[in-house]
Amino acid sequence: MAQYTIVTMFKERNVVDKVIAELQSAGIVLHDQRLLNRSDGNIETELASRNVDSDDIRRYSRGVEKGYPLLVGRVDEADLDRTVDILDNHGPVDMRDDADLTTSGTVSSDTTTTGTGMAAAAAGLRDVNTTGTAATGADRDVTARREPGREEVIPIVEEQIAVGKRAVERGGVRVRSYVVETPVEETVRLRDETVHVERRNVAPDRPASEADFQERTLEVTETDEEAVVAKKARVTEEVVVRKDVAEHEKKISDTVRRTEVEVENTRADVASDRVAGTERIDRSRTDT
């Protein structure tokens, strides 16, 4: 989360204690908090390390020499507005006024701004990309101030779209073969043999011969038929699985972003026929 540097001067030490207590009561953490006074010999180094504007460093150094306590620290972006309101409510000293009569303070986050209110400066910090100081007032216009020879760069950015492809599984077809048993019935005629042995009477006057007195054995075998089942498998049809590939065109619609820059001419000695003195930079002409 972005953090903003707070540099605020008050006329009395007890006001600083009230400010710190009110910040704590509001749940606002003032990170890397320090209270600078005349006993500190490295005030300019301390403020420079916090990216305070060089002109403001000289002003605040003079205020500390006069005996004014200087509160410095950092607050999270989410707490910036509430912090500025609390500081404004306790009447910070504006060291830009030699009479030290108006109230103000400094808010910085890699930004140099000057305006007419700490609340206005805090609002302006979100829209500029430059380091510095803000003062009080009703006007919420925050103007960028640059030192001579110092450059600030605003990048002109444009997005480009790149369309690619990736494989996505959409489901498919699963083919499974399995065995099913179906009962069948067939009728077959079978033959059974049965041997019968019986005695029967002959004529009483039938004469016997010598051959009738020979020993003999007669064996007769019974033969039956039983059903025999044989199976023969044959292919009746085939299931063929194949995959066809087709291509089609699809129009992709999206948005791309780009930055444009408007330059407002606020110099009083230069007349402009543009609306509200605003020019729009044509990116097609920036390279010429």
C-alpha positions as CSV (number, residue, x, y, z in Angstrom):
1,M,0.0,0.0,0.0
2,A,1.3,3.5,-0.9
3,Q,2.4,5.8,2.0
4,Y,2.5,9.5,2.2
5,T,5.0,11.7,4.1
6,I,3.4,14.2,6.6
7,V,5.5,17.2,7.6
8,T,3.5,19.7,9.9
9,M,4.6,22.5,12.1
10,F,2.7,23.8,15.2
11,K,3.2,26.7,17.5
12,E,3.1,24.7,20.7
13,R,4.2,21.3,21.8
14,N,1.0,20.5,23.6
15,V,-0.8,20.8,20.3
16,V,1.4,18.1,18.9
17,D,0.5,15.8,21.8
18,K,-3.2,16.4,21.1
19,V,-2.7,15.6,17.4
20,I,-0.9,12.4,18.1
21,A,-3.5,11.3,20.6
22,E,-6.3,12.1,18.2
23,L,-4.6,10.1,15.4
24,Q,-4.2,7.1,17.7
25,S,-7.8,7.4,18.8
26,A,-8.9,7.4,15.2
27,G,-6.8,4.2,14.6
28,I,-4.4,6.0,12.3
29,V,-0.8,4.8,12.5
30,L,1.9,7.5,11.9
31,H,4.8,5.4,10.7
32,D,8.4,6.5,11.4
33,Q,7.1,9.3,13.6
34,R,9.5,12.0,14.8
35,L,9.1,15.4,16.6
36,L,11.9,17.8,15.5
37,N,12.9,20.8,17.6
38,R,15.9,23.2,18.1
39,S,17.9,20.5,19.9
40,D,18.1,18.4,16.7
41,G,21.1,19.3,14.7
42,N,20.2,17.4,11.5
43,I,16.8,18.8,10.6
44,E,17.6,19.5,7.0
45,T,19.1,16.0,6.5
46,E,16.0,14.4,8.1
47,L,13.6,16.3,5.9
48,A,15.7,15.7,2.7
49,S,15.6,12.0,3.5
50,R,11.8,12.2,3.4
51,N,11.8,13.9,-0.1
52,V,10.6,17.3,1.2
53,D,11.1,20.1,-1.2
54,S,14.3,22.1,-0.7
55,D,12.5,25.4,-0.3
56,D,10.2,23.9,2.3
57,I,13.2,22.5,4.1
58,R,14.7,26.0,4.5
59,R,11.3,27.4,5.7
60,Y,10.7,24.6,8.2
61,S,14.3,24.9,9.5
62,R,13.7,28.6,10.2
63,G,10.5,27.7,12.0
64,V,12.3,25.1,14.2
65,E,14.9,27.8,15.0
66,K,12.0,30.0,16.2
67,G,11.0,27.3,18.6
68,Y,8.1,25.7,16.7
69,P,7.9,21.9,17.0
70,L,7.9,20.0,13.7
71,L,6.0,16.7,13.4
72,V,7.0,14.3,10.6
73,G,5.9,10.8,9.7
74,R,4.3,8.6,7.1
75,V,0.6,7.5,6.8
76,D,-1.0,4.8,4.6
77,E,-2.9,6.1,1.6
78,A,-6.2,4.9,3.1
79,D,-5.7,7.1,6.1
80,L,-4.4,10.2,4.3
81,D,-7.6,12.2,4.1
82,R,-8.5,11.7,7.8
83,T,-4.9,12.5,8.8
84,V,-5.0,15.8,6.9
85,D,-8.4,16.7,8.4
86,I,-7.0,16.1,11.9
87,L,-3.9,18.2,11.2
88,D,-6.0,21.0,9.8
89,N,-8.3,21.1,12.8
90,H,-5.3,21.9,15.1
91,G,-4.0,24.9,13.2
92,P,-0.6,24.0,11.7
93,V,1.8,26.9,11.0
94,D,2.4,28.0,7.4
95,M,6.1,28.8,7.2
96,R,5.6,30.3,3.7
97,D,4.0,33.3,5.3
98,D,6.7,35.4,7.0
99,A,4.1,36.5,9.6
100,D,3.3,32.9,10.4
101,L,-0.4,33.7,10.6
102,T,-2.0,31.3,8.1
103,T,-2.3,27.6,8.8
104,S,-0.9,24.9,6.6
105,G,1.3,21.8,6.5
106,T,3.2,19.6,4.1
107,V,2.2,16.3,2.5
108,S,4.5,14.5,0.1
109,S,4.7,11.2,-1.7
110,D,7.2,11.7,-4.5
111,T,5.2,14.8,-5.3
112,T,5.9,18.5,-5.1
113,T,2.7,20.4,-4.9
114,T,1.6,23.9,-3.8
115,G,-2.0,24.9,-3.3
116,T,-4.5,26.5,-0.9
117,G,-5.2,23.8,1.6
118,M,-3.8,20.6,3.2
119,A,-7.0,18.8,2.3
120,A,-6.6,20.1,-1.3
121,A,-3.0,19.1,-1.4
122,A,-3.9,15.6,-0.3
123,A,-6.4,15.3,-3.0
124,G,-4.0,16.6,-5.6
125,L,-1.3,14.1,-4.6
126,R,-3.3,11.4,-6.2
127,D,-3.3,13.1,-9.6
128,V,0.3,14.3,-9.9
129,N,3.6,12.5,-10.1
130,T,6.0,15.1,-9.0
131,T,7.5,16.0,-4.3
132,G,6.3,18.7,-2.0
133,T,4.2,21.0,0.1
134,A,0.6,22.0,0.5
135,A,-1.1,24.9,2.2
136,T,-4.7,25.7,3.4
137,G,-7.7,27.4,1.8
138,A,-11.0,26.7,0.0
139,D,-9.6,26.5,-3.5
140,R,-8.9,22.8,-4.3
141,D,-6.8,23.4,-7.3
142,V,-3.3,22.0,-6.8
143,T,-0.6,23.2,-9.2
144,A,2.7,21.5,-10.0
145,R,5.8,23.5,-9.1
146,R,9.2,22.6,-10.5
147,E,12.6,23.8,-9.7
148,P,14.6,25.4,-12.6
149,G,16.3,22.8,-14.7
150,R,14.3,19.9,-13.2
151,E,12.5,17.6,-15.5
152,E,9.4,15.6,-14.9
153,V,8.5,12.7,-17.3
154,I,5.0,11.6,-18.1
155,P,5.0,8.3,-20.0
156,I,2.6,7.9,-22.9
157,V,1.4,4.3,-22.7
158,E,-0.6,2.3,-25.2
159,E,-1.7,-1.3,-24.9
160,Q,-1.6,-3.8,-27.7
161,I,-3.6,-7.0,-28.0
162,A,-2.0,-10.3,-28.7
163,V,-4.3,-13.2,-29.5
164,G,-3.1,-16.8,-29.1
165,K,-4.5,-20.3,-28.9
166,R,-4.6,-23.0,-26.2
167,A,-6.1,-26.5,-26.1
168,V,-9.2,-26.9,-24.0
169,E,-10.8,-30.3,-23.3
170,R,-14.5,-30.2,-24.1
171,G,-15.4,-33.8,-23.2
172,G,-15.5,-36.7,-25.6
173,V,-16.8,-40.2,-26.3
174,R,-16.0,-43.3,-24.3
175,V,-16.5,-46.7,-26.1
176,R,-16.5,-49.9,-23.9
177,S,-17.0,-53.4,-25.0
178,Y,-18.3,-56.1,-22.6
179,V,-19.8,-59.6,-22.7
180,V,-23.5,-60.3,-22.3
181,E,-24.8,-63.9,-21.9
182,T,-28.2,-64.7,-23.4
183,P,-30.0,-68.0,-22.7
184,V,-30.8,-70.2,-25.9
185,E,-32.7,-73.4,-26.3
186,E,-32.5,-76.1,-29.0
187,T,-34.2,-79.5,-29.3
188,V,-32.3,-82.7,-30.3
189,R,-33.5,-86.3,-30.6
190,L,-31.3,-88.8,-28.6
191,R,-31.3,-92.7,-28.9
192,D,-31.1,-94.9,-25.8
193,E,-30.4,-98.7,-26.1
194,T,-31.7,-101.3,-23.6
195,V,-30.7,-105.0,-23.4
196,H,-33.5,-107.3,-22.3
197,V,-32.9,-110.9,-21.1
198,E,-35.8,-113.2,-20.9
199,R,-36.6,-117.0,-20.8
200,R,-39.1,-118.5,-23.1
201,N,-40.5,-122.0,-23.4
202,V,-39.7,-124.3,-26.4
203,A,-41.5,-127.4,-27.7
204,P,-41.0,-130.4,-25.2
205,D,-40.1,-132.8,-28.1
206,R,-37.3,-130.5,-29.4
207,P,-34.2,-132.6,-29.5
208,A,-30.7,-131.2,-28.2
209,S,-27.5,-131.6,-30.1
210,E,-24.0,-132.0,-29.0
211,A,-23.4,-128.4,-29.8
212,D,-25.9,-127.4,-27.2
213,F,-23.6,-128.6,-24.5
214,Q,-20.8,-126.2,-25.4
215,E,-20.0,-123.4,-22.9
216,R,-20.4,-119.9,-24.2
217,T,-20.5,-116.3,-23.1
218,L,-22.6,-113.7,-24.8
219,E,-22.0,-110.0,-24.0
220,V,-24.3,-107.3,-25.4
221,T,-23.5,-103.6,-24.8
222,E,-26.1,-100.9,-24.4
223,T,-25.3,-97.7,-26.2
224,D,-27.0,-94.3,-25.5
225,E,-26.8,-91.0,-27.2
226,E,-26.2,-87.7,-25.2
227,A,-26.3,-84.1,-26.3
228,V,-23.0,-82.4,-27.1
229,V,-22.9,-78.6,-27.4
230,A,-20.2,-76.9,-29.5
231,K,-19.9,-73.1,-29.8
232,K,-18.5,-71.2,-32.8
233,A,-17.8,-67.5,-32.6
234,R,-18.1,-65.2,-35.6
235,V,-17.8,-61.4,-36.1
236,T,-21.2,-59.8,-36.9
237,E,-20.2,-56.1,-37.1
238,E,-17.5,-53.6,-36.1
239,V,-17.6,-50.3,-34.1
240,V,-15.1,-47.8,-35.5
241,V,-13.9,-44.8,-33.5
242,R,-12.2,-41.9,-35.3
243,K,-11.7,-38.2,-34.7
244,D,-12.2,-35.6,-37.3
245,V,-10.5,-32.1,-37.1
246,A,-12.1,-29.0,-38.4
247,E,-11.0,-25.3,-38.2
248,H,-13.1,-22.2,-38.0
249,E,-12.4,-18.5,-37.6
250,K,-13.6,-16.6,-34.5
251,K,-13.5,-12.8,-34.1
252,I,-12.1,-11.7,-30.7
253,S,-13.4,-8.4,-29.3
254,D,-11.7,-6.6,-26.4
255,T,-10.5,-3.2,-25.4
256,V,-7.0,-1.7,-25.1
257,R,-6.0,1.3,-23.1
258,R,-3.7,4.2,-23.9
259,T,-2.8,7.4,-22.1
260,E,-3.2,10.8,-23.5
261,V,-1.8,14.1,-22.1
262,E,-3.5,17.4,-21.9
263,V,-1.3,20.5,-21.5
264,E,-2.9,23.6,-19.9
265,N,-1.3,26.9,-20.5
266,T,-1.7,28.9,-17.3
267,R,0.7,31.7,-18.3
268,A,-1.1,35.1,-18.2
269,D,1.0,36.6,-20.9
270,V,0.2,34.0,-23.6
271,A,-3.2,34.0,-25.2
272,S,-4.8,30.8,-26.4
273,D,-7.7,30.2,-28.7
274,R,-8.2,26.7,-27.2
275,V,-11.1,26.1,-24.9
276,A,-10.1,26.8,-21.2
277,G,-6.5,27.1,-22.4
278,T,-6.1,23.4,-22.8
279,E,-4.2,21.6,-25.5
280,R,-4.3,17.8,-26.2
281,I,-1.1,16.3,-27.2
282,D,-1.5,14.4,-30.5
283,R,0.6,11.2,-30.1
284,S,1.1,11.0,-33.8
285,R,3.1,14.3,-33.7
286,T,5.2,13.8,-30.5
287,D,8.1,12.2,-32.3
288,T,8.6,15.0,-34.9
